[in-house]
Protein backbone atom coordinates (compact mmCIF):
# COMPACT_ATOMS: atom_id res chain seq x y z
CA UNK A 1 0.00 0.00 0.00
CA UNK A 2 1.35 3.43 -0.99
CA UNK A 3 2.00 6.06 1.65
CA UNK A 4 3.76 9.40 1.34
CA UNK A 5 6.27 10.66 3.90
CA UNK A 6 8.66 12.90 1.97
CA UNK A 7 9.76 13.60 -1.58
CA UNK A 8 13.14 12.00 -0.92
CA UNK A 9 11.54 8.73 0.24
CA UNK A 10 9.07 8.86 -2.62
CA UNK A 11 11.91 9.13 -5.13
CA UNK A 12 13.50 6.05 -3.54
CA UNK A 13 10.14 4.30 -4.01
CA UNK A 14 10.10 5.26 -7.69
CA UNK A 15 13.51 3.66 -8.24
CA UNK A 16 12.04 0.32 -7.17
CA UNK A 17 8.67 0.60 -8.94
CA UNK A 18 8.49 1.02 -12.70
CA UNK A 19 4.88 2.20 -12.45
CA UNK A 20 5.43 4.20 -9.26
CA UNK A 21 3.91 7.46 -10.54
CA UNK A 22 0.71 5.68 -11.55
CA UNK A 23 0.56 4.02 -8.13
CA UNK A 24 0.95 7.40 -6.44
CA UNK A 25 -1.62 9.20 -8.60
CA UNK A 26 -4.16 6.38 -8.18
CA UNK A 27 -3.65 6.57 -4.41
CA UNK A 28 -4.24 10.32 -4.27
CA UNK A 29 -7.27 10.19 -6.57
CA UNK A 30 -8.86 7.60 -4.25
CA UNK A 31 -8.06 9.74 -1.19
CA UNK A 32 -9.44 12.90 -2.82
CA UNK A 33 -12.70 11.11 -3.64
CA UNK A 34 -12.90 9.58 -0.16
CA UNK A 35 -12.44 13.00 1.49
CA UNK A 36 -14.29 15.19 -0.99
CA UNK A 37 -16.62 16.37 1.81
CA UNK A 38 -13.69 18.45 3.11
CA UNK A 39 -14.18 20.58 -0.04
CA UNK A 40 -10.44 21.02 -0.46
CA UNK A 41 -10.58 20.69 -4.25
CA UNK A 42 -12.74 22.68 -6.64
CA UNK A 43 -11.61 20.54 -9.57
CA UNK A 44 -9.55 17.38 -9.92
CA UNK A 45 -7.54 16.84 -13.10
CA UNK A 46 -7.84 13.06 -12.84
CA UNK A 47 -7.52 12.03 -16.49
CA UNK A 48 -4.56 14.26 -17.31
CA UNK A 49 -2.80 13.36 -14.02
CA UNK A 50 -2.99 9.67 -15.01
CA UNK A 51 -1.65 10.44 -18.50
CA UNK A 52 1.15 12.53 -17.01
CA UNK A 53 2.04 9.75 -14.54
CA UNK A 54 2.31 7.20 -17.36
CA UNK A 55 4.57 9.55 -19.32
CA UNK A 56 6.85 10.04 -16.31
CA UNK A 57 7.04 6.30 -15.59
CA UNK A 58 8.03 5.81 -19.23
CA UNK A 59 10.63 8.55 -18.92
CA UNK A 60 12.28 6.63 -16.06
CA UNK A 61 12.15 3.36 -18.00
CA UNK A 62 13.96 5.00 -20.91
CA UNK A 63 16.68 6.33 -18.57
CA UNK A 64 16.07 9.98 -19.46
CA UNK A 65 17.17 12.80 -17.09
CA UNK A 66 14.60 13.35 -14.37
CA UNK A 67 13.35 16.63 -12.93
CA UNK A 68 13.86 17.57 -9.30
CA UNK A 69 10.13 17.14 -8.62
CA UNK A 70 9.79 14.01 -10.75
CA UNK A 71 6.38 12.46 -10.13
CA UNK A 72 5.58 14.76 -7.20
CA UNK A 73 1.81 15.24 -6.93
CA UNK A 74 0.97 18.93 -6.47
CA UNK A 75 -2.20 20.94 -5.95
CA UNK A 76 -2.49 24.63 -6.81
CA UNK A 77 -4.63 27.28 -5.16
CA UNK A 78 -7.45 28.60 -7.32
CA UNK A 79 -5.67 31.92 -7.89
CA UNK A 80 -2.78 30.45 -9.90
CA UNK A 81 -3.23 30.28 -13.66
CA UNK A 82 -2.89 26.94 -15.45
CA UNK A 83 -3.38 27.12 -19.21
CA UNK A 84 -6.55 25.47 -20.45
CA UNK A 85 -7.94 25.11 -16.92
CA UNK A 86 -10.55 27.09 -15.03
CA UNK A 87 -9.20 29.63 -12.53
CA UNK A 88 -11.95 31.31 -10.53
CA UNK A 89 -10.24 32.81 -7.44
CA UNK A 90 -13.04 31.20 -5.45
CA UNK A 91 -15.43 33.77 -6.95
CA UNK A 92 -18.67 33.68 -8.90
CA UNK A 93 -17.40 36.52 -11.05
CA UNK A 94 -14.78 34.16 -12.59
CA UNK A 95 -16.76 30.94 -12.19
CA UNK A 96 -16.22 29.66 -15.74
CA UNK A 97 -13.11 31.58 -16.75
CA UNK A 98 -10.40 29.45 -18.41
CA UNK A 99 -6.80 30.59 -18.18
CA UNK A 100 -5.07 31.27 -21.49
CA UNK A 101 -1.53 30.97 -20.13
CA UNK A 102 0.53 29.30 -17.40
CA UNK A 103 1.73 31.07 -14.29
CA UNK A 104 5.53 31.01 -14.09
CA UNK A 105 5.37 28.70 -11.06
CA UNK A 106 3.24 26.25 -13.05
CA UNK A 107 5.76 26.31 -15.91
CA UNK A 108 8.57 25.56 -13.47
CA UNK A 109 6.67 22.73 -11.78
CA UNK A 110 5.96 21.08 -15.11
CA UNK A 111 9.56 21.54 -16.30
CA UNK A 112 10.73 19.63 -13.23
CA UNK A 113 8.31 16.71 -13.83
CA UNK A 114 5.64 17.54 -11.26
CA UNK A 115 2.08 16.25 -11.64
CA UNK A 116 -0.60 18.91 -11.05
CA UNK A 117 -3.64 17.02 -9.80
CA UNK A 118 -6.15 19.81 -9.27
CA UNK A 119 -7.09 23.33 -8.21
CA UNK A 120 -7.89 24.01 -4.60
CA UNK A 121 -10.59 25.97 -2.83
CA UNK A 122 -9.78 29.31 -1.21
CA UNK A 123 -11.36 32.44 0.19
CA UNK A 124 -12.66 34.59 -2.65
CA UNK A 125 -9.77 36.52 -4.24
CA UNK A 126 -7.62 35.32 -1.30
CA UNK A 127 -9.52 37.59 1.10
CA UNK A 128 -10.16 35.83 4.37
CA UNK A 129 -8.74 34.02 7.36
CA UNK A 130 -11.04 31.01 7.52
CA UNK A 131 -11.90 29.76 4.00
CA UNK A 132 -15.55 30.57 4.67
CA UNK A 133 -15.63 33.27 1.96
CA UNK A 134 -15.38 31.00 -1.09
CA UNK A 135 -18.31 31.19 -3.51
CA UNK A 136 -18.03 27.38 -3.66
CA UNK A 137 -18.50 26.52 -0.01
CA UNK A 138 -16.40 26.28 3.14
CA UNK A 139 -13.36 24.03 3.47
CA UNK A 140 -13.30 21.80 6.54
CA UNK A 141 -10.35 21.06 8.80
CA UNK A 142 -9.55 17.33 8.53
CA UNK A 143 -8.66 17.08 12.24
CA UNK A 144 -12.04 18.43 13.36
CA UNK A 145 -14.52 18.91 10.53
CA UNK A 146 -16.57 21.40 12.55
CA UNK A 147 -13.63 23.81 12.44
CA UNK A 148 -12.12 26.06 9.81
CA UNK A 149 -8.79 25.19 8.18
CA UNK A 150 -7.69 28.83 8.12
CA UNK A 151 -7.46 31.04 5.09
CA UNK A 152 -7.22 32.15 2.54
CA UNK A 153 -5.33 29.08 1.26
CA UNK A 154 -7.43 26.64 3.28
CA UNK A 155 -7.96 24.11 0.50
CA UNK A 156 -4.23 23.90 -0.19
CA UNK A 157 -3.45 23.41 3.51
CA UNK A 158 -6.08 20.69 3.95
CA UNK A 159 -4.86 18.82 0.87
CA UNK A 160 -1.45 18.33 2.51
CA UNK A 161 -2.93 17.79 5.97
CA UNK A 162 -5.37 15.11 4.78
CA UNK A 163 -2.88 13.36 2.48
CA UNK A 164 -4.50 14.44 -0.79
CA UNK A 165 -1.30 15.83 -2.33
CA UNK A 166 2.40 15.70 -1.53
CA UNK A 167 2.82 19.47 -1.59
CA UNK A 168 0.61 22.36 -2.63
CA UNK A 169 0.97 25.99 -3.59
CA UNK A 170 -0.97 28.83 -1.98
CA UNK A 171 -0.60 32.58 -1.84
CA UNK A 172 0.24 34.69 1.19
CA UNK A 173 -0.78 38.37 1.36
CA UNK A 174 -0.98 38.69 5.13
CA UNK A 175 -0.60 35.16 6.44
CA UNK A 176 -2.72 33.15 4.01
CA UNK A 177 -0.18 30.31 3.87
CA UNK A 178 1.17 30.42 7.43
CA UNK A 179 -2.16 30.73 9.27
CA UNK A 180 -3.85 27.71 7.60
CA UNK A 181 -0.60 25.76 7.95
CA UNK A 182 -0.79 26.48 11.70
CA UNK A 183 -4.45 25.43 11.96
CA UNK A 184 -3.82 22.26 9.97
CA UNK A 185 -0.53 21.18 11.53
CA UNK A 186 1.65 21.36 8.40
CA UNK A 187 4.61 23.43 7.19
CA UNK A 188 3.67 26.74 5.52
CA UNK A 189 6.39 28.86 3.89
CA UNK A 190 6.09 32.45 2.64
CA UNK A 191 9.34 33.49 0.90
CA UNK A 192 10.70 37.02 0.62
CA UNK A 193 8.73 39.38 -1.59
CA UNK A 194 10.24 38.93 -5.06
CA UNK A 195 11.76 35.50 -4.46
CA UNK A 196 9.04 33.81 -6.56
CA UNK A 197 7.49 35.32 -9.68
CA UNK A 198 3.90 36.51 -9.28
CA UNK A 199 3.22 36.23 -13.01
CA UNK A 200 -0.02 34.27 -13.35
CA UNK A 201 -1.10 34.86 -9.75
CA UNK A 202 -4.44 36.68 -9.60
CA UNK A 203 -3.61 39.81 -7.64
CA UNK A 204 -5.14 40.84 -4.33
CA UNK A 205 -2.56 43.38 -3.12
CA UNK A 206 0.40 43.48 -5.47
CA UNK A 207 3.03 44.83 -3.06
CA UNK A 208 2.14 42.14 -0.49
CA UNK A 209 1.23 38.98 -2.46
CA UNK A 210 3.69 36.12 -2.58
CA UNK A 211 3.22 32.52 -3.67
CA UNK A 212 3.93 30.10 -0.83
CA UNK A 213 4.32 26.38 -0.17
CA UNK A 214 2.58 23.78 1.99
CA UNK A 215 4.39 20.54 2.81
CA UNK A 216 4.81 17.81 5.39
CA UNK A 217 8.51 18.55 5.92
CA UNK A 218 10.85 21.53 5.77
CA UNK A 219 13.02 19.65 3.29
CA UNK A 220 10.13 19.28 0.84
CA UNK A 221 9.33 23.00 1.15
CA UNK A 222 13.01 23.80 0.54
CA UNK A 223 13.13 21.68 -2.63
CA UNK A 224 9.93 23.18 -4.00
CA UNK A 225 11.19 26.71 -3.23
CA UNK A 226 14.39 25.95 -5.08
CA UNK A 227 12.39 24.86 -8.14
CA UNK A 228 9.86 27.70 -8.38
CA UNK A 229 12.09 30.65 -7.39
CA UNK A 230 14.18 32.84 -9.65
CA UNK A 231 14.20 35.51 -12.33
CA UNK A 232 11.28 35.99 -14.69
CA UNK A 233 11.02 38.40 -17.61
CA UNK A 234 7.26 38.58 -17.05
CA UNK A 235 7.51 39.98 -13.50
CA UNK A 236 9.40 43.24 -12.97
CA UNK A 237 9.22 42.85 -9.17
CA UNK A 238 10.98 39.48 -9.01
CA UNK A 239 14.50 39.41 -7.60
CA UNK A 240 17.53 38.68 -9.74
CA UNK A 241 19.44 37.26 -6.78
CA UNK A 242 20.78 33.73 -7.43
CA UNK A 243 18.61 30.90 -6.07
CA UNK A 244 20.51 28.81 -3.49
CA UNK A 245 20.32 25.02 -3.37
CA UNK A 246 17.95 25.24 -0.41
CA UNK A 247 17.42 21.52 0.11
CA UNK A 248 21.13 20.68 0.02
CA UNK A 249 21.96 23.55 2.38
CA UNK A 250 19.71 22.07 5.06
CA UNK A 251 22.32 19.39 5.61
CA UNK A 252 24.82 21.50 7.51
CA UNK A 253 26.51 21.09 10.87
CA UNK A 254 24.14 22.20 13.68
CA UNK A 255 25.05 25.57 15.14
CA UNK A 256 23.86 28.10 17.68
CA UNK A 257 21.46 30.83 16.57
CA UNK A 258 20.87 34.42 17.66
CA UNK A 259 17.10 34.73 17.98
CA UNK A 260 14.79 37.55 19.08
CA UNK A 261 11.16 37.62 20.08
CA UNK A 262 8.79 40.55 20.54
CA UNK A 263 7.77 40.99 24.17
CA UNK A 264 4.39 42.48 23.19
CA UNK A 265 3.64 39.49 20.95
CA UNK A 266 3.92 36.98 23.79
CA UNK A 267 2.23 39.26 26.31
CA UNK A 268 -0.68 40.21 24.05
CA UNK A 269 -4.01 39.67 25.87
CA UNK A 270 -5.50 38.02 22.78
CA UNK A 271 -2.97 35.16 22.83
CA UNK A 272 -4.25 31.83 24.17
CA UNK A 273 -2.57 31.27 27.59
CA UNK A 274 -1.62 27.68 26.83
CA UNK A 275 0.00 28.73 23.55
CA UNK A 276 1.93 31.43 25.41
CA UNK A 277 3.11 28.90 28.00
CA UNK A 278 4.32 26.36 25.43
CA UNK A 279 6.18 28.94 23.33
CA UNK A 280 7.77 30.38 26.48
CA UNK A 281 8.87 26.87 27.45
CA UNK A 282 10.42 26.43 23.99
CA UNK A 283 12.30 29.71 24.41
CA UNK A 284 13.73 28.46 27.70
CA UNK A 285 14.73 25.17 26.08
CA UNK A 286 16.53 27.02 23.30
CA UNK A 287 18.45 29.08 25.84
CA UNK A 288 19.46 25.93 27.73
CA UNK A 289 20.69 24.45 24.43
CA UNK A 290 23.06 27.37 24.03
CA UNK A 291 21.12 29.57 21.60
CA UNK A 292 20.79 33.30 22.21
CA UNK A 293 17.10 34.16 22.60
CA UNK A 294 16.43 37.76 23.64
CA UNK A 295 13.21 39.71 24.23
CA UNK A 296 12.90 42.99 22.34
CA UNK A 297 10.36 45.79 22.51
CA UNK A 298 7.83 46.15 19.71
CA UNK A 299 5.38 48.89 20.61
CA UNK A 300 3.85 48.98 17.13
CA UNK A 301 2.16 45.57 17.37
CA UNK A 302 -1.34 46.99 17.62
CA UNK A 303 -0.73 49.24 14.60
CA UNK A 304 0.23 46.56 12.10
CA UNK A 305 -3.24 45.13 11.42
CA UNK A 306 -4.84 48.55 10.70
CA UNK A 307 -1.84 49.46 8.53
CA UNK A 308 -2.13 46.19 6.64
CA UNK A 309 -5.85 46.54 5.96
CA UNK A 310 -5.62 50.16 4.83
CA UNK A 311 -2.89 49.34 2.31
CA UNK A 312 -4.14 45.97 1.06
CA UNK A 313 -7.72 47.11 0.57
CA UNK A 314 -6.47 50.15 -1.34
CA UNK A 315 -4.49 47.89 -3.66
CA UNK A 316 -7.44 45.48 -3.93
CA UNK A 317 -9.73 48.33 -4.96
CA UNK A 318 -7.37 49.08 -7.82
CA UNK A 319 -6.61 45.47 -8.80
CA UNK A 320 -10.20 44.28 -8.81
CA UNK A 321 -11.43 47.15 -10.95
CA UNK A 322 -10.49 45.04 -13.99
CA UNK A 323 -13.37 42.65 -13.24
CA UNK A 324 -15.92 44.85 -14.97
CA UNK A 325 -18.02 42.18 -16.76
CA UNK A 326 -17.02 43.65 -20.13
CA UNK A 327 -13.86 41.79 -21.07
CA UNK A 328 -14.32 38.51 -19.18
CA UNK A 329 -16.09 36.99 -16.21
CA UNK A 330 -19.68 37.03 -15.00
CA UNK A 331 -22.14 39.52 -16.50
CA UNK A 332 -25.54 40.12 -14.94
CA UNK A 333 -28.58 40.02 -17.27
CA UNK A 334 -29.08 43.52 -18.66
CA UNK A 335 -32.21 45.30 -17.50
CA UNK A 336 -31.48 48.27 -19.72
CA UNK A 337 -28.62 49.53 -21.86
CA UNK A 338 -26.97 51.73 -19.24
CA UNK A 339 -23.30 50.77 -18.85
CA UNK A 340 -23.01 51.87 -15.23
CA UNK A 341 -26.03 49.78 -14.28
CA UNK A 342 -24.40 46.78 -15.93
CA UNK A 343 -21.19 47.37 -13.94
CA UNK A 344 -23.11 47.69 -10.68
CA UNK A 345 -25.35 44.68 -11.24
CA UNK A 346 -22.52 42.40 -12.38
CA UNK A 347 -20.06 43.34 -9.64
CA UNK A 348 -22.75 43.25 -6.94
CA UNK A 349 -23.81 39.74 -7.96
CA UNK A 350 -20.33 38.49 -8.88
CA UNK A 351 -18.38 39.54 -5.79
CA UNK A 352 -19.09 38.13 -2.34
CA UNK A 353 -19.71 40.30 0.72
CA UNK A 354 -16.14 40.18 2.06
CA UNK A 355 -14.65 41.19 -1.29
CA UNK A 356 -17.21 43.99 -1.62
CA UNK A 357 -16.36 45.16 1.89
CA UNK A 358 -12.65 45.37 1.10
CA UNK A 359 -13.14 47.07 -2.26
CA UNK A 360 -15.32 49.70 -0.60
CA UNK A 361 -12.85 50.24 2.24
CA UNK A 362 -9.99 50.52 -0.25
CA UNK A 363 -11.89 52.99 -2.40
CA UNK A 364 -12.64 55.06 0.70
CA UNK A 365 -9.01 55.28 1.89
CA UNK A 366 -7.92 56.28 -1.64
CA UNK A 367 -10.55 58.99 -1.98
CA UNK A 368 -9.43 62.61 -2.22
CA UNK A 369 -10.56 63.66 1.22
CA UNK A 370 -9.02 60.73 3.09
CA UNK A 371 -5.93 59.71 1.09
CA UNK A 372 -3.43 61.55 3.31
CA UNK A 373 -5.20 60.67 6.54
CA UNK A 374 -5.22 56.93 5.86
CA UNK A 375 -3.19 55.69 2.88
CA UNK A 376 -0.24 58.06 3.25
CA UNK A 377 -0.13 57.54 7.01
CA UNK A 378 -0.20 53.76 6.56
CA UNK A 379 2.70 53.96 4.11
CA UNK A 380 4.65 55.92 6.72
CA UNK A 381 3.96 53.24 9.34
CA UNK A 382 5.06 50.60 6.83
CA UNK A 383 8.38 52.41 6.47
CA UNK A 384 8.81 52.56 10.26
CA UNK A 385 8.15 48.80 10.43
CA UNK A 386 10.76 48.16 7.74
CA UNK A 387 13.28 50.22 9.69
CA UNK A 388 12.45 48.16 12.79
CA UNK A 389 13.13 44.93 10.92
CA UNK A 390 16.47 46.28 9.66
CA UNK A 391 17.38 47.22 13.22
CA UNK A 392 16.47 43.77 14.59
CA UNK A 393 18.25 41.80 11.88
CA UNK A 394 21.42 43.82 12.37
CA UNK A 395 21.75 41.95 15.70
CA UNK A 396 19.74 38.75 15.29
CA UNK A 397 19.31 36.04 12.67
CA UNK A 398 15.66 35.30 13.31
CA UNK A 399 12.51 36.46 15.06
CA UNK A 400 10.15 33.88 16.56
CA UNK A 401 6.52 34.37 17.53
CA UNK A 402 3.17 32.62 17.63
CA UNK A 403 1.71 32.22 14.15
CA UNK A 404 -1.84 32.92 15.32
CA UNK A 405 -3.42 33.91 18.67
CA UNK A 406 -5.63 30.81 18.95
CA UNK A 407 -6.16 27.35 17.52
CA UNK A 408 -8.64 26.70 14.70
CA UNK A 409 -12.06 28.08 15.55
CA UNK A 410 -15.50 26.68 14.74
CA UNK A 411 -17.05 27.27 11.33
CA UNK A 412 -19.29 30.32 11.67
CA UNK A 413 -17.83 31.34 15.03
CA UNK A 414 -16.36 34.64 13.83
CA UNK A 415 -18.47 35.27 10.75
CA UNK A 416 -20.33 38.16 12.36
CA UNK A 417 -17.29 39.69 14.07
CA UNK A 418 -15.02 41.11 11.38
CA UNK A 419 -12.74 42.83 13.91
CA UNK A 420 -12.02 39.52 15.63
CA UNK A 421 -11.40 37.91 12.23
CA UNK A 422 -8.99 40.68 11.19
CA UNK A 423 -7.12 40.54 14.52
CA UNK A 424 -6.39 36.86 13.88
CA UNK A 425 -3.71 38.20 11.48
CA UNK A 426 -1.86 40.12 14.20
CA UNK A 427 1.31 37.98 14.09
CA UNK A 428 1.52 37.21 10.38
CA UNK A 429 1.05 40.55 8.59
CA UNK A 430 4.37 42.02 9.76
CA UNK A 431 6.33 39.78 7.37
CA UNK A 432 4.21 40.90 4.40
CA UNK A 433 4.39 44.57 5.34
CA UNK A 434 8.20 44.50 5.29
CA UNK A 435 8.65 41.78 2.65
CA UNK A 436 10.69 39.29 4.70
CA UNK A 437 10.44 35.48 4.55
CA UNK A 438 8.45 33.67 7.21
CA UNK A 439 7.38 30.13 7.98
CA UNK A 440 4.96 28.35 10.29
CA UNK A 441 6.17 24.97 11.51
CA UNK A 442 3.98 22.48 13.42
CA UNK A 443 5.52 22.28 16.88
CA UNK A 444 2.77 21.88 19.46
CA UNK A 445 -0.55 20.28 20.33
CA UNK A 446 -3.07 22.15 22.44
CA UNK A 447 -5.00 20.44 25.24
CA UNK A 448 -8.07 20.75 22.98
CA UNK A 449 -6.36 18.30 20.61
CA UNK A 450 -5.66 20.86 17.88
CA UNK A 451 -2.20 21.62 16.49
CA UNK A 452 -0.52 25.01 16.56
CA UNK A 453 2.79 26.19 15.21
CA UNK A 454 5.70 28.51 15.69
CA UNK A 455 6.36 31.37 13.28
CA UNK A 456 9.95 32.13 12.33
CA UNK A 457 11.03 35.20 10.33
CA UNK A 458 14.45 36.06 8.92
CA UNK A 459 15.93 38.97 6.95
CA UNK A 460 15.22 39.61 3.28
CA UNK A 461 16.31 36.67 1.09
CA UNK A 462 17.67 34.76 4.07
CA UNK A 463 15.50 31.72 3.32
CA UNK A 464 18.48 29.42 3.83
CA UNK A 465 18.82 30.43 7.48
CA UNK A 466 15.03 30.30 7.88
CA UNK A 467 14.84 26.75 6.56
CA UNK A 468 17.89 25.58 8.50
CA UNK A 469 16.53 26.85 11.81
CA UNK A 470 13.08 25.43 11.04
CA UNK A 471 14.52 22.03 10.20
CA UNK A 472 16.64 22.11 13.37
CA UNK A 473 13.61 22.86 15.55
CA UNK A 474 11.44 20.19 13.93
CA UNK A 475 14.11 17.52 14.30
Secondary structure, DSSP 8 states (H G I E B T S, - for coil): ----S-HHHHHHHHHH-TTHHHHHHHHHHHHHHHTGGG--EEEE-HHHHHHHHHHHHHHHHTT----TTTT-EEEEETTB--TTSB--TT-GGGTT-B-SS--HHHHHHHHTT-EEEEEE--SGGG--SSS---TT---B-SS-TTBB--SSSHHHHHHHHTTS-SEEEEEESSSTTHHHHHHHTSEEEE--TTSB--TTB--SSTTT-EEEEEESSHHHHHHHHHHHBS--TT-TTS--S----HHHHTSS-----EEEEEHHHHH-TTS-HHHHHHHHHHHHHHHHTT-EEEEE--TTHHHHHHHHHHHHHHHHHHHGGG--SSSSS-----SSS-HHHHHHHHHHHHS-HHHHHHHHHHHHHHSTTTIIIIIIHHHHHHHHHHHHHHHHHTT-SEEEEESSSSS--BTTTTTT-HHHHHHTTTTTHHHHHHT--EEEEEEEE-TTS-EEEEEEEESTT-HHHHHHHHHHHH-
